[in-house]
């Protein structure tokens, strides 16, 4: 990034998405560059109570078990009411994985999906033609529910995670 800024007179080429979904390249003036850790350190210096935790996970690969454990431990030991911000380069796989882990920890800490307050806004109703699939009603999942200890309760928690957290911004409150 620094090399690009130096090479192009203080500018960097970025992609923007227009209202119609079209991607365009735009040169932006760049006055400074900070890593996420440097941004957090600057906010802490301003008095914000933040903790920074970096868990490096390769894009498009499953995280290692110890990476999942690190995220789960961080979420489980956080103060009640703590907010979590998850970020990766693209916001697709790794961000979603961390959000699912945090959401499942949340449900575990709070006694499961049945102990959660009602959703402030009900999720949108799925289209009638694919209702069973949108509910997660897959034949292979139904088969697993019969052979996995606590299968129905686990599915209830995963479904709750999907409804409550995954369709929202990458911010989780515990």
C-alpha positions as CSV (number, residue, x, y, z in Angstrom):
1,X,0.0,0.0,0.0
2,X,2.8,2.4,1.0
3,X,4.7,1.6,-2.2
4,X,1.6,2.2,-4.3
5,X,1.0,5.6,-2.6
6,X,4.6,6.6,-3.2
7,X,4.6,5.4,-6.8
8,X,1.4,7.3,-7.8
9,X,1.8,10.6,-6.1
10,X,-0.1,10.0,-2.9
11,X,-3.0,8.2,-4.6
12,X,-4.2,4.6,-4.5
13,X,-6.5,2.8,-6.9
14,X,-9.7,1.5,-5.2
15,X,-12.9,-0.2,-6.4
16,X,-16.3,1.4,-5.8
17,X,-19.7,-0.1,-6.3
18,X,-22.2,2.2,-7.9
19,X,-25.9,2.1,-6.9
20,X,-26.7,-0.2,-9.9
21,X,-24.1,-2.7,-8.7
22,X,-21.4,-1.8,-11.3
23,X,-17.8,-1.8,-10.0
24,X,-15.6,1.0,-11.1
25,X,-12.0,1.9,-10.3
26,X,-11.3,5.3,-8.7
27,X,-8.1,7.0,-7.7
28,X,-8.3,8.2,-4.1
29,X,-5.9,10.6,-2.4
30,X,-4.2,8.8,0.5
31,X,-2.7,10.9,3.4
32,X,-2.0,8.0,5.8
33,X,-2.0,4.2,6.1
34,X,-2.7,2.3,9.3
35,X,-3.1,-1.4,10.0
36,X,-6.2,-2.5,12.0
37,X,-4.0,-2.9,15.1
38,X,-2.7,0.7,14.7
39,X,-6.3,2.0,14.4
40,X,-7.3,0.1,17.6
41,X,-4.2,1.4,19.5
42,X,-5.1,5.0,18.5
43,X,-8.6,4.5,19.8
44,X,-7.3,3.1,23.1
45,X,-5.0,6.1,23.4
46,X,-8.1,8.3,23.0
47,X,-9.7,6.5,26.0
48,X,-11.8,3.9,24.4
49,X,-11.9,0.5,26.1
50,X,-11.0,-1.9,23.4
51,X,-9.1,-5.1,23.0
52,X,-7.6,-6.2,19.8
53,X,-7.2,-9.9,18.9
54,X,-5.9,-11.0,15.6
55,X,-6.5,-14.6,14.6
56,X,-4.9,-15.2,11.2
57,X,-6.9,-17.6,9.1
58,X,-6.1,-18.2,5.4
59,X,-8.9,-17.1,3.1
60,X,-11.0,-19.8,1.5
61,X,-9.7,-22.4,4.0
62,X,-11.3,-23.9,7.1
63,X,-9.8,-22.4,10.3
64,X,-7.7,-24.6,12.5
65,X,-9.3,-26.0,15.6
66,X,-7.1,-23.8,17.8
67,X,-8.2,-20.7,15.9
68,X,-11.9,-21.6,16.7
69,X,-10.9,-22.2,20.3
70,X,-9.2,-18.8,20.5
71,X,-12.3,-17.0,19.2
72,X,-14.6,-19.0,21.4
73,X,-12.5,-18.4,24.5
74,X,-12.3,-14.7,23.9
75,X,-16.1,-14.5,23.5
76,X,-16.9,-16.7,26.5
77,X,-14.7,-14.7,28.8
78,X,-15.8,-11.3,27.7
79,X,-17.8,-9.0,29.9
80,X,-21.6,-9.2,29.5
81,X,-22.6,-6.5,27.0
82,X,-19.3,-6.6,25.2
83,X,-19.4,-5.9,21.5
84,X,-17.4,-7.8,19.0
85,X,-16.3,-6.5,15.6
86,X,-15.2,-9.2,13.1
87,X,-13.3,-8.2,10.0
88,X,-11.4,-9.9,7.2
89,X,-10.3,-8.7,3.8
90,X,-13.5,-9.7,2.0
91,X,-16.1,-10.1,4.8
92,X,-17.3,-13.4,3.5
93,X,-15.9,-16.6,4.9
94,X,-13.7,-15.7,7.8
95,X,-15.9,-13.0,9.1
96,X,-18.9,-15.2,9.0
97,X,-17.1,-18.1,10.6
98,X,-16.1,-15.9,13.6
99,X,-19.6,-14.6,13.8
100,X,-21.1,-18.1,14.0
101,X,-18.6,-19.1,16.7
102,X,-19.4,-15.9,18.7
103,X,-23.1,-16.5,18.2
104,X,-23.0,-20.1,19.4
105,X,-20.9,-19.0,22.4
106,X,-23.6,-16.4,23.1
107,X,-26.4,-19.0,23.0
108,X,-24.4,-21.3,25.2
109,X,-23.7,-18.6,27.8
110,X,-27.4,-17.5,27.8
111,X,-28.8,-21.0,28.0
112,X,-29.8,-21.6,24.4
113,X,-32.2,-20.1,21.8
114,X,-35.3,-20.4,24.0
115,X,-33.8,-17.9,26.5
116,X,-33.3,-15.1,24.0
117,X,-35.6,-12.1,23.8
118,X,-37.8,-11.9,20.7
119,X,-36.3,-10.4,17.6
120,X,-37.0,-6.7,17.3
121,X,-37.9,-7.1,13.7
122,X,-39.1,-10.5,12.4
123,X,-36.9,-11.9,9.7
124,X,-38.3,-11.7,6.1
125,X,-40.6,-14.5,5.1
126,X,-39.0,-16.8,2.6
127,X,-40.5,-17.3,-0.8
128,X,-43.1,-20.1,-0.8
129,X,-41.3,-22.1,-3.5
130,X,-38.2,-22.8,-1.4
131,X,-39.5,-22.5,2.2
132,X,-38.2,-25.8,3.5
133,X,-34.7,-25.1,2.2
134,X,-34.6,-21.6,3.7
135,X,-35.6,-23.1,7.0
136,X,-32.5,-25.4,6.8
137,X,-34.8,-28.4,6.1
138,X,-32.3,-30.5,4.2
139,X,-32.6,-34.3,4.1
140,X,-29.0,-34.9,5.2
141,X,-29.6,-32.6,8.2
142,X,-32.7,-34.4,9.2
143,X,-30.8,-37.7,9.0
144,X,-28.0,-36.3,11.2
145,X,-30.5,-35.1,13.8
146,X,-31.5,-38.7,14.5
147,X,-28.0,-39.9,15.2
148,X,-26.2,-37.0,16.9
149,X,-26.7,-36.6,20.6
150,X,-28.6,-33.4,21.2
151,X,-29.1,-33.0,17.4
152,X,-32.5,-31.2,17.5
153,X,-31.2,-28.7,20.2
154,X,-28.1,-28.1,18.2
155,X,-30.1,-27.4,15.0
156,X,-32.3,-25.0,17.0
157,X,-29.3,-23.0,18.1
158,X,-27.8,-23.0,14.6
159,X,-31.1,-21.8,13.1
160,X,-31.3,-19.1,15.8
161,X,-27.7,-18.0,14.9
162,X,-28.7,-17.8,11.2
163,X,-31.9,-15.7,12.0
164,X,-30.4,-13.4,14.6
165,X,-26.8,-12.8,13.6
166,X,-25.7,-13.8,10.2
167,X,-28.1,-11.5,8.3
168,X,-26.9,-8.5,10.4
169,X,-23.7,-6.4,10.3
170,X,-20.5,-8.1,11.6
171,X,-21.1,-6.8,15.2
172,X,-22.1,-9.2,17.9
173,X,-23.2,-8.2,21.4
174,X,-22.6,-10.6,24.3
